[in-house]
Amino acid sequence: MMPDPLFYQLLLVGLVWLCLMLHVVWPSDRATAGSTTPRPAKAPPKRSSDLQPFPGLTRRPPCAACEQAHEHVPQPSSCPPPRIVPTRGRPRQVDTSQHFCPYPDCAYQGWVGLGNLCANGHPSGAPWRQLHCSSCKGYFLETHGTIFHGKRVSVDLIVHVMGCLAEGLGIRGTARVFEVDPNTVLGWLVEAADQLRAFSRYFLHDLHLTQVQLDELYAVLSAVKDGAVSEDDAIERLSQSPYWVWTAMDPESKLVLVIDVGDRTLAMAQRVVHQVAQVLAPDCAPLFLTDGFREYMTALLTHYGHWTQPPRRQTTGPAPKPRWLPLPNLLYAQVIKTVRRRRLVRVRHRVVFGTLEAVQQVLAACGWQINTAFIERLNLSIRQHVAAVGRRVTTLCKGEDGLHQQLALYHVYHNFCLPHTSLRQPVPQPEPTRGTGSAKRWQPRTPAMAAGLTDHVWTLREVLLFRVPPWPQPAEG
């Protein structure tokens, strides 16, 4: 069968059209030879490696904690009343200088060491002394305002229970060891937490530090909806929700300044930095070291900034708006870590406020470099001593309130009761021990001792028996 002639004609036309298109599109050798040298592509503009000064903000970032700073702070009604010096009878043998009258109608209410109290024996053979106020003629027990007030159980039992909780044993495990109900252990922890928070606020204030490290620790907590289950069922039925444990510490004395719980947000960073500012002295602006969380910069700028009027750039027109800038002596550096597949692949240092030379000068006094190693080591200690933060645990009291209570116990235990090997000092003369062991060559010290807040290692019994005054007392002398 003969092919159709029309097909060959169309094929010929298609080939001619293809040759014409290739001739137009394909560059010829003549054009290539006659063309000039191609222009080099423009390189992208290089950014200056020099750090640009912070331009400042036109308004101060808001902080909810600053707005509520003076709402719950108790203040004395007036100046301290005169000191009472007893002139009759024999000298007092019982020290009452750490106690205060609790009655609101008394002029000496809340004041410590003014001589208005004296011991009045043990009423009805009770283990606790009764104290008498010579100003208002009132009587009260020496355990007033502590966890032992109104308790009939042994003091040693409560102290040992608190010690087990401070060392990381869970509430259920502690209850099994001492053969008590878990809800009883939980109740003692709740009562002790309020006293321990007041204990920390009483001692941690007006601190002069050179460095502060801040970090966040991820924790999976449990929360039970109010009224959804009974108190007994709440121990077994716990819903999961993520939270963060925020910490701030002095790397030189290992003193923990702040422990708080909340989301990883700007509002929480503002609250933590506000608490740090309340602990430090008003004129103290230390070197702050954090990770790469950017909200720290805003929080530090809020609490360590001031208004500055920028100079005019032109003779006419409105004056420039005031700018909120960091204080001249504020130093802040970040340690930015890059992790890939759960492995650390890169570490970068960035100075946000101040200069690198000023930061290195502060760290050179201790022989350190920019790092957050001390606060990260504290995170490990928290996981070991706080059962609710440990990984893959099912302990009781894993809600936000329960975690606050366990962290309040650890906060005091770490600062005042737990000696640190890195803080110990050699004894001038070795002291012999009572047994057959070697002589004592080192003096144990706690972070509170290293920071100059106390002169001895506190026991949990001393801490729980300490009556916290309602407001700071004037310095003696």
Salt bridges, closest charged atoms under 4 A:
GLU71 OE1 - HIS72 NE2 3.89
ASP156 OD1 - ARG461 NH1 3.08
GLU167 OE1 - HIS385 NE2 3.65
GLU191 OE1 - LYS151 NZ 2.64
ASP194 OD1 - ARG197 NH1 2.87
ASP206 OD2 - HIS205 ND1 3.41
GLU216 OE1 - ARG264 NE 2.76
GLU236 OE2 - ARG172 NH2 3.00
ASP260 OD2 - ARG271 NE 3.00
ASP260 OD1 - HIS404 NE2 3.93
ASP291 OD2 - ARG264 NH2 3.70
GLU295 OE2 - ARG294 NE 3.91
GLU376 OE2 - LYS337 NZ 2.72
GLU400 OE2 - HIS404 NE2 3.83
ASP455 OD1 - HIS456 ND1 3.01
GLU462 OE2 - HIS456 NE2 3.67
